[in-house]
Amino acid sequence: MNKNLLAPLLAALACTAQAGALVDLSAEASRPATNDMVRARVFSEASGSNPADLARQVNGTVAEALKAIREKKEVTVKTGNQSTYPIYTQSRKIDGWRMRSELLIESKDFGAVSELLGRLQQMRLAVGDIVQMPSPETRRQAEDEAMRDAIHAFRNRAAVVAEQLGKGWKIKQMNINQGGGGPVPIMRGARATMLAAEAAPAPIEAGESTITTNVTGQIELDD
């Protein structure tokens, strides 16, 4: 074998032989995050024989809804799913068409959303579901706190292992994963429609979500 190729291989083997023991560890920490944002899905839906007529009807309703929503500065809105599909008879022939167009509204003002949903239902929109969740800034704060706690717990575990073996240590590898805090359903379907039908602010408890950070990694013990 060429000596120029053999030298790096021998050096790598020597480093491996001299390396300390490797220990896999994991730690986890959780922090609460206030569900300070509410999201609601509303939609306009119509059926008929003429797709063009349906589009004018549904799009007109949605356009009026957008005007009403934009009057509330504390509420944001974006378009959701839009679909048009055929209605079949038992003999699998097209008997008509159904069109549906959705809007998603979000706000930290739960009362404003509740009031708005009542108004939108009076405008012939239906309420699909209502969920609550931490706002992006609230979630980030909880994630940072949970990450600090998880890393601290990981280092403590590493120190315990090294102390029991009478060795020093250093972090060889670390992976950080965060989860939790997804949307929490408040009301769906008929219950959401009932809330909207009140056409007035309804008391909605924000509650909390749990943000969890999991740290996995590997430490190397000194020789």
Protein Blocks (a to p, Z undefined) as FASTA:
>chain_A
ZZklmmmmmmmmmmmmmpccddddddddddddddfbccdddddddddfblklmmmmmmmm
mmmmmmmmmmpmkbccddddddddddddfkopafbdcdddddddddfblklmmmmmmmmm
mnopacfbdcddddfklmmmmmmmmmmmmmmmmmmmmmmmmmmnopacddfbdcdddeej
iacdfbgcjlmmmmmmnopacdddfbjadddddddddddddZZ
